[in-house]
Amino acid sequence: MGAVRERGRALGRLGSLSPVARLLVVSQLLFNVGFYLVVPYLAGHLADDLGLAGWVIGLVLGLRTFSQQGLFVVGGTLTDRYGPKPSILAGCAVRVAGFVVLAFASSLPAVLAGVVLVGVAGALFSPAVEASLARETDPDRRAGVFSVFAVCGEIGAVTGPLLGVVLAGQFRAACLAGAALFTAIGIMHARLLPRLPAEHRAEPVLAGWREVVRNRVFLVFAAGYSAYLVSYNQLYLALPVELNRVGADPRTLGLLFALASTLIIFGQLPVSALGRRLLGRSGALVAGFVLIGLAFAVVALRPPGVTGAVAFVVLLVVGEMLAVPQAKELVPALAGERRLGTYFGVLASAGGVAVLVGSTISGALLEHGRVAWVVLALLPLAGACVLTALTRLGAFSETPKGRK
């Protein structure tokens, strides 16, 4: 009953948002339906249908993430310059193209073209959505609103993999279904999303990049936070490898993605609130990274069957629920409430660079078994150390405008 009440509170908070903020939150739900309908099954398609080696699959998945997360700074800059609506509409169109290319790709170059298009699309619309949501929300409500954002996004994320289970073994059909959904999303935004003013239209395009580069505290924060993105990306790379190692049913992957999404739907609000109340903002952030490290450590111990995979998903997701809303709340504060598109873009781009390198390395290491999981466990723990150091230096206790 408590979980049901929390989900009701989430929906109640959704109703209290402004019309623009409500549309942005619902957009995240729909984006995730289309994304998770396809991407969780990409590694299996590349291995089983195209016969690619493990390191090549790691490179492909890392390139997909890099072309999205790594180029967030470009999408964020375009949002600051031209406003969110053009970026969101362009992103929807590019993702449709990417899914169509993947549907018919039969060679590595074609696959690379498809994943790059899918990633670039996210780089266009995601920073526009996040920056606009931050702008539409009072600073003292941001952590709660981003928690609702996560809950609604995960409602989409649990729907996507389940639809993928229905289309299991029909990767082309899944891609075309995703393309049709993003076409509908683009039409919805063209009709309903107002053309919001650009915050920095009259300023030089690169002015925002120079401002961010001078904000050393934010850059260190972004470097530490990038460990989360590398770790979360292992749901698409390391988790399928582990399931294959223990001889799990092919449908188990979709069910574990559904488990992850269900945990967030029912647990995001209470876990985030409890962590904030007991540990404070920075304490909850660091604790989340520690739990993510423990998720990989559990699999390194090699428990029997799918037990390790289930424990991995649960610990990883709980760590995410603790850390991510606190981190998203810190971005506008560390940015001095300026150039939010660029700042959110740089945060994701730092993670994208890390994911490109990390996925290629982990894709190769996974062929050697347990050592990969030990290395992957150390990465979020290193991120926790960076965030702890910033906390002790007082970086999160006060965040005046223009802090360097």
C-alpha positions as CSV (number, residue, x, y, z in Angstrom):
1,M,0.0,0.0,0.0
2,G,2.9,2.4,0.8
3,A,4.3,1.9,-2.7
4,V,0.9,2.6,-4.3
5,R,0.6,5.8,-2.2
6,E,4.0,7.0,-3.3
7,R,3.1,6.4,-7.0
8,G,-0.1,8.3,-6.3
9,R,1.9,11.2,-4.9
10,A,4.1,11.2,-8.0
11,L,1.1,11.5,-10.2
12,G,-0.3,14.2,-7.9
13,R,2.9,16.1,-8.2
14,L,2.7,15.7,-12.0
15,G,-0.7,17.4,-11.9
16,S,0.7,20.3,-9.9
17,L,3.3,21.2,-12.5
18,S,2.9,23.9,-15.1
19,P,1.6,22.8,-18.5
20,V,5.0,23.1,-20.1
21,A,6.7,21.1,-17.3
22,R,4.0,18.5,-17.4
23,L,4.5,18.0,-21.2
24,L,8.2,17.7,-20.7
25,V,7.8,15.0,-18.0
26,V,5.3,13.1,-20.2
27,S,7.8,13.4,-23.1
28,Q,10.4,11.5,-21.1
29,L,7.9,8.7,-20.6
30,L,7.3,8.4,-24.3
31,F,11.0,8.8,-25.3
32,N,11.8,5.9,-23.0
33,V,9.2,3.6,-24.5
34,G,10.7,4.0,-27.9
35,F,14.3,3.8,-26.7
36,Y,13.9,0.7,-24.5
37,L,11.9,-1.1,-27.2
38,V,15.1,-1.3,-29.2
39,V,18.4,-0.6,-27.4
40,P,18.4,-3.3,-24.7
41,Y,18.2,-5.9,-27.5
42,L,20.9,-4.3,-29.7
43,A,23.8,-6.3,-28.2
44,G,22.0,-9.6,-28.7
45,H,21.2,-8.7,-32.3
46,L,24.8,-7.7,-33.0
47,A,26.1,-11.0,-31.5
48,D,23.5,-13.5,-32.7
49,D,22.4,-12.1,-36.0
50,L,25.5,-10.3,-37.2
51,G,28.1,-12.4,-35.4
52,L,30.3,-9.4,-34.1
53,A,33.0,-9.9,-31.6
54,G,32.6,-8.8,-28.0
55,W,35.0,-5.8,-28.3
56,V,33.3,-4.7,-31.4
57,I,29.9,-4.8,-29.7
58,G,31.4,-2.8,-26.8
59,L,32.6,-0.3,-29.3
60,V,29.2,0.0,-31.0
61,L,27.4,0.5,-27.7
62,G,30.0,2.9,-26.5
63,L,29.7,4.9,-29.7
64,R,26.0,5.0,-29.4
65,T,26.3,6.4,-25.9
66,F,29.1,8.8,-26.9
67,S,27.2,10.2,-29.9
68,Q,24.4,11.0,-27.5
69,Q,26.0,11.8,-24.1
70,G,29.2,13.1,-25.7
71,L,27.3,15.5,-27.9
72,F,24.9,16.8,-25.3
73,V,27.0,19.9,-25.0
74,V,26.1,20.7,-28.7
75,G,22.4,20.1,-28.1
76,G,22.5,22.1,-24.9
77,T,24.2,25.0,-26.7
78,L,21.6,24.9,-29.4
79,T,18.9,25.0,-26.8
80,D,20.4,28.1,-25.1
81,R,20.8,29.7,-28.5
82,Y,17.5,28.8,-30.3
83,G,15.2,27.5,-27.6
84,P,14.1,24.0,-26.8
85,K,11.4,23.4,-29.4
86,P,13.6,23.3,-32.5
87,S,16.1,21.0,-30.7
88,I,13.3,18.6,-29.6
89,L,11.7,18.4,-33.0
90,A,15.1,17.9,-34.8
91,G,16.0,15.1,-32.3
92,C,12.7,13.2,-33.0
93,A,13.4,13.3,-36.7
94,V,17.0,12.1,-36.4
95,R,16.0,9.3,-34.1
96,V,13.4,8.1,-36.6
97,A,16.1,8.0,-39.2
98,G,18.5,6.1,-36.9
99,F,15.9,3.4,-36.1
100,V,15.1,2.9,-39.8
101,V,18.8,2.6,-40.6
102,L,19.3,0.0,-37.8
103,A,16.3,-1.9,-39.0
104,F,17.9,-2.7,-42.3
105,A,21.6,-2.6,-41.4
106,S,23.5,-5.8,-42.3
107,S,27.1,-4.6,-42.1
108,L,29.2,-2.9,-39.4
109,P,29.4,0.5,-41.2
110,A,25.6,0.6,-41.5
111,V,25.2,-0.4,-37.8
112,L,27.6,2.4,-36.8
113,A,25.7,4.9,-38.9
114,G,22.4,3.8,-37.3
115,V,23.7,4.0,-33.7
116,V,25.3,7.4,-34.3
117,L,22.0,8.8,-35.6
118,V,20.1,7.3,-32.6
119,G,22.6,8.9,-30.2
120,V,22.7,12.3,-31.9
121,A,18.9,12.4,-31.6
122,G,19.1,12.1,-27.9
123,A,21.9,14.8,-27.8
124,L,19.4,17.2,-29.4
125,F,16.3,16.6,-27.4
126,S,17.5,15.5,-23.9
127,P,19.4,18.6,-22.8
128,A,16.5,20.7,-24.1
129,V,14.0,18.8,-22.0
130,E,16.2,18.8,-18.8
131,A,17.2,22.5,-19.1
132,S,13.6,23.5,-19.8
133,L,12.3,21.5,-16.8
134,A,14.8,23.1,-14.5
135,R,13.7,26.5,-15.8
136,E,10.1,25.7,-15.3
137,T,10.6,24.6,-11.6
138,D,11.4,26.6,-8.5
139,P,14.9,25.8,-7.1
140,D,13.5,24.4,-3.9
141,R,11.3,21.9,-5.8
142,R,13.8,20.7,-8.3
143,A,15.0,17.4,-6.6
144,G,11.3,16.4,-6.2
145,V,10.4,17.3,-9.7
146,F,13.4,15.4,-11.1
147,S,12.3,12.4,-9.0
148,V,8.9,12.6,-10.7
149,F,10.7,13.0,-14.0
150,A,12.5,9.8,-13.2
151,V,9.4,7.9,-12.2
152,C,7.5,8.8,-15.3
153,G,10.5,8.0,-17.4
154,E,10.7,4.6,-15.9
155,I,7.0,4.0,-16.6
156,G,8.1,4.3,-20.2
157,A,11.3,2.3,-19.6
158,V,9.3,-0.7,-18.2
159,T,6.9,-0.6,-21.1
160,G,9.6,-0.6,-23.7
161,P,11.4,-3.8,-22.7
162,L,8.1,-5.6,-22.3
163,L,7.1,-4.7,-25.8
164,G,10.6,-5.9,-26.8
165,V,9.8,-9.2,-25.2
166,V,6.7,-9.5,-27.4
167,L,8.9,-8.7,-30.4
168,A,11.8,-10.9,-29.3
169,G,13.8,-12.2,-32.3
170,Q,12.2,-9.5,-34.5
171,F,14.7,-6.7,-34.2
172,R,13.7,-5.1,-37.5
173,A,10.1,-4.9,-36.4
174,A,11.1,-3.4,-33.0
175,C,13.2,-0.7,-34.8
176,L,10.3,0.2,-37.2
177,A,7.9,0.3,-34.2
178,G,10.3,2.7,-32.4
179,A,10.5,4.9,-35.5
180,A,6.7,5.1,-35.8
181,L,6.5,6.1,-32.1
182,F,9.1,8.9,-32.4
183,T,7.2,10.2,-35.5
184,A,4.1,10.5,-33.3
185,I,6.1,12.1,-30.5
186,G,7.5,14.7,-33.0
187,I,4.0,15.5,-34.2
188,M,2.8,15.9,-30.6
189,H,5.5,18.4,-29.7
190,A,5.0,20.3,-32.9
191,R,1.4,20.9,-31.9
192,L,1.6,21.3,-28.1
193,L,5.0,22.6,-27.1
194,P,5.1,26.4,-27.2
195,R,8.1,28.1,-28.7
196,L,9.8,29.2,-25.5
197,P,12.3,32.1,-25.7
198,A,16.0,31.3,-26.0
199,E,17.9,32.4,-22.9
200,H,21.1,33.5,-24.7
201,R,20.1,34.1,-28.3
202,A,22.0,37.3,-28.7
203,E,25.3,36.0,-27.2
204,P,28.1,34.3,-29.1
205,V,27.6,30.6,-29.5
206,L,30.9,29.6,-27.7
207,A,30.4,32.0,-24.8
208,G,28.7,29.3,-22.8
209,W,31.5,26.8,-23.4
210,R,34.0,29.4,-22.1
211,E,31.9,30.0,-19.0
212,V,31.7,26.3,-18.2
213,V,35.4,25.7,-18.8
214,R,36.2,28.4,-16.2
215,N,33.9,26.7,-13.6
216,R,36.5,24.3,-12.2
217,V,34.2,23.0,-9.4
218,F,31.6,22.0,-11.9
219,L,34.2,20.3,-14.2
220,V,35.4,18.2,-11.3
221,F,31.9,17.4,-10.3
222,A,31.1,16.3,-13.9
223,A,34.2,14.1,-14.0
224,G,33.1,12.3,-10.8
225,Y,29.5,12.0,-12.0
226,S,30.7,10.4,-15.3
227,A,31.4,7.2,-13.4
228,Y,27.6,6.7,-13.0
229,L,27.0,6.8,-16.7
230,V,29.7,4.3,-17.4
231,S,28.3,2.0,-14.8
232,Y,24.7,2.4,-15.9
233,N,25.7,1.6,-19.5
234,Q,26.7,-1.9,-18.3
235,L,23.0,-2.8,-18.2
236,Y,23.3,-3.1,-22.0
237,L,26.8,-4.6,-22.2
238,A,27.9,-6.5,-19.0
239,L,24.5,-7.7,-17.9
240,P,23.7,-9.6,-21.1
241,V,27.2,-11.2,-21.0
242,E,26.6,-12.3,-17.4
243,L,23.2,-13.8,-18.3
244,N,24.7,-15.7,-21.1
245,R,27.5,-17.0,-18.8
246,V,25.0,-18.5,-16.4
247,G,22.8,-19.9,-19.2
248,A,19.8,-17.8,-18.4
249,D,16.6,-17.9,-20.5
250,P,16.9,-15.2,-23.3
251,R,13.7,-13.5,-21.9
252,T,15.5,-12.9,-18.6
253,L,17.1,-9.7,-19.9
254,G,13.8,-8.1,-20.6
255,L,12.4,-9.2,-17.3
256,L,15.4,-7.7,-15.5
257,F,14.9,-4.4,-17.3
258,A,11.3,-4.5,-16.2
259,L,12.5,-5.1,-12.6
260,A,14.8,-2.1,-12.8
261,S,12.0,0.1,-14.1
262,T,9.5,-1.2,-11.6
263,L,11.9,-0.5,-8.7
264,I,12.2,3.1,-9.9
265,I,8.5,3.6,-10.4
266,F,7.6,2.4,-6.9
267,G,10.8,3.3,-5.1
268,Q,12.2,6.6,-6.6
269,L,10.2,9.0,-4.4
270,P,10.6,7.3,-1.1
271,V,14.2,6.3,-1.6
272,S,15.2,9.8,-2.7
273,A,13.3,11.4,0.1
274,L,14.6,9.1,2.7
275,G,18.2,9.4,1.5
276,R,17.9,13.2,1.5
277,R,16.4,13.2,5.0
278,L,19.0,10.8,6.6
279,L,22.1,11.7,4.6
280,G,21.6,15.2,3.2
281,R,22.0,16.0,-0.5
282,S,25.8,15.3,-0.8
283,G,25.6,12.3,1.5
284,A,22.8,10.7,-0.6
285,L,24.8,11.4,-3.7
286,V,27.9,9.7,-2.4
287,A,26.0,6.8,-0.9
288,G,24.4,6.1,-4.3
289,F,27.8,5.8,-6.0
290,V,28.9,3.4,-3.2
291,L,25.9,1.1,-3.8
292,I,26.6,1.1,-7.6
293,G,30.2,0.0,-6.8
294,L,28.8,-2.8,-4.6
295,A,26.5,-3.9,-7.4
296,F,29.5,-4.9,-9.5
297,A,31.4,-6.3,-6.6
298,V,28.5,-8.8,-5.9
299,V,28.7,-10.2,-9.5
300,A,32.5,-10.5,-9.1
301,L,31.8,-12.9,-6.2
302,R,30.0,-15.2,-8.8
303,P,26.9,-16.3,-6.9
304,P,25.1,-19.2,-8.6
305,G,22.5,-18.8,-11.4
306,V,20.9,-15.4,-12.0
307,T,21.2,-14.4,-8.3
308,G,24.1,-12.1,-9.1
309,A,22.4,-10.5,-12.0
310,V,19.3,-9.8,-9.9
311,A,21.4,-8.4,-7.1
312,F,23.4,-6.3,-9.6
313,V,20.2,-4.7,-11.0
314,V,18.7,-4.0,-7.5
315,L,21.9,-2.4,-6.1
316,L,22.6,-0.4,-9.3
317,V,19.0,0.9,-9.4
318,V,18.9,1.9,-5.7
319,G,22.2,3.7,-6.1
320,E,20.8,5.5,-9.1
321,M,17.7,6.5,-7.2
322,L,19.8,8.0,-4.4
323,A,22.3,9.8,-6.6
324,V,20.7,11.1,-9.8
325,P,18.0,13.5,-8.5
326,Q,20.6,15.1,-6.1
327,A,23.1,15.5,-9.0
328,K,20.5,17.0,-11.3
329,E,19.5,19.5,-8.5
330,L,23.1,20.5,-8.1
331,V,23.6,21.4,-11.8
332,P,21.6,24.7,-11.9
333,A,23.2,25.7,-8.5
334,L,26.7,25.1,-9.6
335,A,25.9,26.8,-12.9
336,G,24.7,29.9,-11.1
337,E,21.3,29.5,-12.8
338,R,22.9,30.4,-16.2
339,R,23.2,28.5,-19.5
340,L,21.5,25.5,-18.1
341,G,21.4,23.8,-21.6
342,T,25.1,24.1,-21.9
343,Y,25.8,22.9,-18.3
344,F,23.5,19.9,-18.6
345,G,25.1,19.2,-21.9
346,V,28.7,19.3,-20.5
347,L,27.6,17.0,-17.6
348,A,26.4,14.4,-20.1
349,S,29.2,14.9,-22.5
350,A,31.8,14.1,-19.8
351,G,29.9,10.9,-19.2
352,G,29.7,10.2,-22.9
353,V,33.5,10.4,-23.4
354,A,33.9,8.1,-20.3
355,V,31.4,5.6,-21.7
356,L,33.1,5.4,-25.1
357,V,36.4,4.5,-23.5
358,G,34.9,2.5,-20.7
359,S,32.6,0.3,-22.8
360,T,35.3,-0.5,-25.3
361,I,37.6,-1.6,-22.4
362,S,34.9,-3.5,-20.5
363,G,33.7,-5.2,-23.7
364,A,37.2,-6.7,-24.0
365,L,37.6,-7.4,-20.3
366,L,34.3,-9.2,-20.1
367,E,35.8,-12.0,-22.3
368,H,38.2,-12.7,-19.3
369,G,35.4,-13.0,-16.7
370,R,35.6,-11.8,-13.1
371,V,38.4,-9.3,-13.6
372,A,36.0,-7.1,-15.6
373,W,33.5,-6.9,-12.7
374,V,36.3,-6.0,-10.2
375,V,37.5,-3.1,-12.5
376,L,33.9,-1.9,-13.0
377,A,33.3,-2.0,-9.2
378,L,36.3,0.3,-8.7
379,L,35.0,3.0,-11.1
380,P,31.9,4.2,-9.2
381,L,33.9,4.0,-5.9
382,A,36.4,6.4,-7.4
383,G,33.6,8.7,-8.4
384,A,32.3,8.5,-4.8
385,C,35.8,9.6,-3.6
386,V,35.8,12.6,-6.0
387,L,32.3,13.7,-4.8
388,T,33.3,13.2,-1.1
389,A,36.4,15.4,-1.7
390,L,34.2,18.2,-3.2
391,T,31.8,17.9,-0.2
392,R,34.6,18.3,2.3
393,L,35.9,21.3,0.4
394,G,32.5,22.9,0.7
395,A,31.7,22.8,-3.0
396,F,28.1,21.8,-2.4
397,S,27.3,23.8,0.8
398,E,27.1,27.1,-1.1
399,T,26.8,27.6,-4.8
400,P,26.8,31.3,-5.5
401,K,26.3,32.6,-9.0
402,G,29.4,32.3,-11.2
403,R,31.3,30.2,-8.7
404,K,34.7,29.1,-10.1
